[in-house]
Amino acid sequence: MYYQVGTEAKPLEERYAELDGVRLRYLVGGDGPPLVLVHGLAGSASNWIELAPLLARRFRVLIPELAGHGRSSPVPSVATLDSFAEHVAGLMALEGMPAAALVGHSLGGTVALRLATLRPDRVRALVLAAPAGITSSTNRSAYVIRMMVTFRPGRVVSPFRRVIAAHASLRYPAFWGWQVSDPAAISARAVEGFLEGPGLHQDVVTAGRALINHDPRQELDGIRCPVLLLWGARDMMVPLADGFEFARRLRARIRVIADCAHLLIGERPDACADAIGAFLDRVLDLDELPREAEALGEVLR
């Protein structure tokens, strides 16, 4: 994964660390204020292949692979999301980041919220891209999550990701027609980035169970850092109604990106990068910034 600095392309460095008996893979690179990107359930660091290079031009980016995902080893036994959140905090400490802004997608957003609850001093700001946790605890969504992590349909197509990336017609069945709004329109790099992880995962069941059993609504009133919510207007995995509930409970802004579904970080990385950059420019130097008074909806076109 490379990011551009002037005329020079620089790679994000791959590193490994062992925390609490778990070997974690992560990427790090860029210069500027620290920024942590946390992927979703059954995702991996490569999910950020389009967005991370845009952010690494201005930020010191850290991209963990959660336990059991990608090339990170499984967590021995866990019933909650706390271990995943503490792993993120541990990697931040190893990389000299006493505090950072966090961007979390789907499950990653819920993990970022959990870290902000457990260790509020470590989280300066939150950008939550379609965070899971509200409807994921309903019977219907819990069933879908159980099927996804048990049968792992992504591992069937993962070995063919380069062929799928090269032929737009093959992308529709690969993304099940509802993870992205228009599979033919996303970049080949984004296709490969989303399909790489499922072929590597060792254990996504543990994270899936922890997500199903976690309801973040009980802790949202305690979040004190500035928060921005990002949502795809056509998200059918985590509906936009969840976004408005998060925004209301967090007293935060929500920005809705047109023509996007759940994988908005790969569908519209430019719009996501612009929203993240503008938000962090506004809040990173204002540690005492009051929380937004109301949830405001804006559509990025």
C-alpha positions as MATLAB code, in Angstrom:
seq = 'MYYQVGTEAKPLEERYAELDGVRLRYLVGGDGPPLVLVHGLAGSASNWIELAPLLARRFRVLIPELAGHGRSSPVPSVATLDSFAEHVAGLMALEGMPAAALVGHSLGGTVALRLATLRPDRVRALVLAAPAGITSSTNRSAYVIRMMVTFRPGRVVSPFRRVIAAHASLRYPAFWGWQVSDPAAISARAVEGFLEGPGLHQDVVTAGRALINHDPRQELDGIRCPVLLLWGARDMMVPLADGFEFARRLRARIRVIADCAHLLIGERPDACADAIGAFLDRVLDLDELPREAEALGEVLR';
ca = [
       0.000    0.000    0.000;
       1.605    3.269   -1.157;
       0.850    6.933   -0.545;
       2.055    9.897   -2.589;
       4.231   12.666   -1.153;
       5.005   15.182   -3.862;
       6.426   13.136   -6.717;
       7.505   10.253   -4.468;
       5.430    7.138   -3.713;
       6.107    5.815   -0.215;
       4.900    2.488    1.202;
       3.057    1.918    4.434;
       5.328   -0.367    6.456;
       4.092   -3.818    7.485;
       4.842   -4.704   11.104;
       3.942   -7.383   13.663;
       3.549   -7.233   17.428;
       2.540   -9.741   20.096;
       0.018   -8.520   22.654;
      -1.613  -10.763   25.254;
      -0.522  -13.861   23.364;
      -1.928  -12.634   20.029;
       0.321  -11.881   17.069;
      -1.080   -8.790   15.385;
      -0.239   -7.517   11.944;
      -0.521   -3.818   11.205;
       0.561   -1.149    8.725;
       2.006    2.231    9.618;
       3.250    5.230    7.666;
       2.817    8.882    6.844;
       3.607   12.057    8.752;
       1.432   14.304   10.862;
      -1.087   13.864   13.669;
      -1.729   10.195   14.556;
      -4.744    8.553   12.916;
      -5.875    4.937   13.457;
      -8.013    3.105   10.875;
      -9.964    0.082   12.166;
     -11.550   -2.308    9.648;
     -14.859   -4.135    9.912;
     -15.968   -7.695   10.592;
     -14.335  -10.165    8.153;
     -12.264   -7.281    6.832;
      -8.534   -6.604    6.895;
      -6.003   -3.795    6.600;
      -6.308   -3.972    2.820;
      -9.889   -2.656    3.071;
      -8.290    0.782    3.389;
      -6.243    0.452    0.177;
      -7.897    3.456   -1.475;
      -8.560    5.666    1.541;
      -5.374    5.161    3.592;
      -3.005    6.629    0.956;
      -5.120    9.787    0.821;
      -4.995   10.172    4.600;
      -1.297    9.245    4.941;
      -0.388   12.418    3.044;
      -1.432   14.424    6.107;
      -1.488   11.989    9.033;
       0.656    9.331   10.691;
      -1.596    6.379    9.860;
      -1.806    3.144   11.862;
      -3.922    0.297   10.426;
      -4.345   -2.715   12.742;
      -5.641   -6.094   11.624;
      -7.967   -7.258   14.369;
      -7.307  -10.624   16.018;
      -8.349  -13.535   13.798;
      -8.533  -11.292   10.734;
      -6.080  -11.129    7.863;
      -2.641  -12.228    9.037;
      -3.317  -11.621   12.740;
      -3.633  -14.706   14.924;
      -6.885  -15.512   16.767;
      -7.616  -14.315   20.268;
      -7.640  -17.338   22.642;
     -11.040  -16.695   24.231;
     -13.150  -13.579   24.446;
     -16.798  -12.793   25.076;
     -16.727   -9.029   24.507;
     -15.182   -6.432   22.223;
     -12.890   -5.189   24.987;
      -9.913   -7.316   23.895;
     -10.121   -5.977   20.357;
     -10.222   -2.405   21.664;
      -7.280   -3.018   24.010;
      -5.247   -4.469   21.123;
      -5.734   -1.218   19.219;
      -4.602    0.742   22.272;
      -1.575   -1.532   22.631;
      -0.469   -0.957   19.047;
      -0.924    2.782   19.494;
       1.388    2.669   22.508;
       3.998    0.665   20.591;
       3.968    3.249   17.817;
       4.358    6.189   20.183;
       0.763    7.369   19.929;
      -0.403    8.274   23.452;
      -3.625    9.537   21.900;
      -5.027    9.584   18.370;
      -8.069   10.174   16.249;
      -9.758    6.925   15.202;
     -11.656    6.079   12.036;
     -13.658    2.857   12.347;
     -15.698    1.100    9.673;
     -18.618   -1.161   10.637;
     -17.342   -3.432   13.457;
     -14.258   -1.191   13.548;
     -16.470    1.749   14.462;
     -17.940   -0.201   17.369;
     -14.435   -1.204   18.513;
     -13.360    2.447   18.315;
     -16.357    3.456   20.436;
     -15.456    0.783   22.958;
     -11.893    2.110   23.184;
     -13.230    5.644   23.704;
     -15.305    4.277   26.602;
     -12.557    2.176   28.178;
      -9.713    4.646   27.648;
     -11.111    8.093   26.868;
      -7.680    9.669   27.263;
      -6.431    7.686   24.251;
      -9.081    8.884   21.764;
      -8.997   12.503   20.610;
     -11.738   12.218   18.010;
     -13.900    9.563   16.353;
     -15.001    9.129   12.765;
     -17.513    6.282   12.594;
     -18.216    4.937    9.103;
     -21.453    2.937    9.281;
     -20.662    1.542   12.752;
     -22.352   -1.709   13.701;
     -24.085   -2.397   16.980;
     -27.687   -1.245   16.886;
     -29.496   -3.501   14.411;
     -26.714   -6.125   14.615;
     -28.206   -7.260   17.911;
     -31.638   -7.924   16.356;
     -32.550  -11.520   15.541;
     -32.508  -10.985   11.770;
     -29.134   -9.217   11.672;
     -27.624  -11.619   14.176;
     -28.637  -14.505   11.911;
     -26.982  -12.851    8.892;
     -23.787  -12.228   10.867;
     -23.705  -15.830   12.110;
     -24.106  -17.151    8.568;
     -21.439  -14.789    7.240;
     -18.787  -15.683    9.823;
     -19.611  -19.394    9.893;
     -19.685  -20.136    6.174;
     -17.350  -17.299    5.119;
     -18.520  -16.926    1.516;
     -15.720  -14.453    0.883;
     -13.050  -17.160    1.090;
     -14.560  -18.859   -1.984;
     -13.964  -15.810   -4.189;
     -10.794  -14.502   -2.509;
      -8.360  -16.629   -4.597;
      -9.941  -15.172   -7.747;
      -9.853  -11.543   -6.623;
      -7.554  -10.366   -9.420;
      -9.742  -11.909  -12.095;
     -12.834  -10.446  -10.452;
     -11.174   -7.043  -10.231;
     -10.369   -7.160  -13.952;
     -13.918   -8.063  -15.063;
     -16.701   -5.801  -13.857;
     -19.408   -8.381  -14.567;
     -17.862  -10.772  -12.011;
     -18.035   -8.249   -9.197;
     -21.800   -8.413   -8.684;
     -21.925  -11.992   -7.345;
     -18.662  -11.413   -5.432;
     -20.200   -8.544   -3.491;
     -23.641  -10.174   -3.261;
     -25.192   -7.160   -4.962;
     -25.699   -5.154   -1.744;
     -22.343   -4.480   -0.107;
     -21.563   -1.801   -2.680;
     -23.984    0.342   -4.635;
     -22.382   -0.252   -8.051;
     -19.670   -2.950   -8.072;
     -18.664   -2.079  -11.634;
     -17.868    1.489  -10.620;
     -15.346    0.865   -7.839;
     -11.651    0.615   -8.629;
      -9.874   -2.666   -9.273;
      -7.621   -1.915   -6.298;
     -10.637   -1.546   -4.019;
     -12.054   -4.857   -5.267;
      -8.807   -6.659   -4.481;
      -8.535   -4.872   -1.147;
     -11.959   -6.034    0.002;
     -11.519   -9.602   -1.267;
      -7.983  -10.257    0.025;
      -8.795  -10.626    3.724;
     -11.446  -13.391    3.545;
      -8.858  -15.787    2.134;
      -6.560  -15.216    5.117;
      -8.856  -15.109    8.145;
      -8.291  -17.665   10.907;
     -11.198  -16.756   13.181;
     -13.912  -14.168   12.539;
     -16.525  -16.115   14.521;
     -15.245  -14.780   17.859;
     -15.522  -11.158   16.750;
     -18.931  -11.844   15.215;
     -20.273  -13.301   18.463;
     -18.863  -10.416   20.488;
     -20.529   -7.948   18.122;
     -23.921   -9.661   18.334;
     -23.752   -9.531   22.135;
     -22.727   -5.870   22.275;
     -25.169   -2.948   22.370;
     -23.253    0.343   22.163;
     -26.309    2.457   22.979;
     -25.704    1.916   26.680;
     -22.396    3.779   26.552;
     -22.938    6.499   23.940;
     -23.885    9.143   26.510;
     -20.422    8.746   28.025;
     -18.481    9.587   24.848;
     -16.893   13.005   25.309;
     -14.593   13.395   22.292;
     -15.774   15.018   19.027;
     -17.553   12.552   16.719;
     -18.402   12.504   13.016;
     -20.596    9.818   11.445;
     -20.226    8.796    7.795;
     -22.894    6.719    6.058;
     -23.662    5.400    2.600;
     -27.111    6.517    1.457;
     -27.840    3.020    0.107;
     -26.415    0.955    2.951;
     -28.559   -2.168    3.353;
     -26.246   -3.940    5.808;
     -26.315   -1.228    8.463;
     -29.319    0.978    7.618;
     -29.160    4.746    7.589;
     -31.761    4.796   10.371;
     -29.003    3.463   12.646;
     -26.883    6.427   11.624;
     -29.490    8.920   12.722;
     -29.910    7.108   16.037;
     -26.146    7.162   16.606;
     -26.073   10.855   15.687;
     -28.929   11.696   18.047;
     -27.465    9.785   20.977;
     -23.928   11.092   20.387;
     -25.113   14.628   19.594;
     -22.878   14.427   16.543;
     -23.001   15.345   12.879;
     -23.775   12.731   10.244;
     -22.643   13.084    6.634;
     -24.441   10.885    4.142;
     -22.540   10.004    0.980;
     -24.721    9.622   -2.086;
     -24.605    6.491   -4.270;
     -22.793    4.402   -1.654;
     -23.683    1.247    0.224;
     -21.907   -0.322    3.207;
     -18.355   -0.340    1.807;
     -18.255    3.429    1.421;
     -14.559    3.614    2.346;
     -13.763    1.926   -0.977;
     -16.660    3.218   -3.054;
     -16.023    6.921   -2.397;
     -12.610    7.231   -0.759;
     -12.285   10.801   -2.032;
     -15.481   11.934   -0.329;
     -14.545   10.063    2.852;
     -11.063   11.607    2.899;
     -12.467   15.103    2.400;
     -14.985   14.653    5.209;
     -12.416   13.154    7.593;
      -9.821   15.815    6.825;
     -12.237   18.726    7.251;
     -13.569   17.309   10.521;
     -10.138   16.647   12.017;
      -8.855   20.055   10.906;
     -11.692   21.545   12.926;
     -11.329   19.514   16.121;
      -7.791   18.196   16.597;
      -6.455   21.450   18.008;
      -9.586   22.117   20.031;
      -9.463   19.549   22.812;
     -12.211   21.304   24.741;
     -14.540   21.650   21.780;
     -18.142   21.156   22.963;
     -20.154   18.335   21.475;
     -22.400   19.168   18.535;
     -25.761   20.441   19.697;
     -27.754   18.418   17.195;
     -27.476   15.821   14.448;
     -27.231   17.400   11.022;
     -27.610   15.511    7.757;
     -25.499   16.511    4.792;
     -25.258   14.788    1.421;
     -21.880   14.672   -0.317;
     -22.155   14.575   -4.088;
];
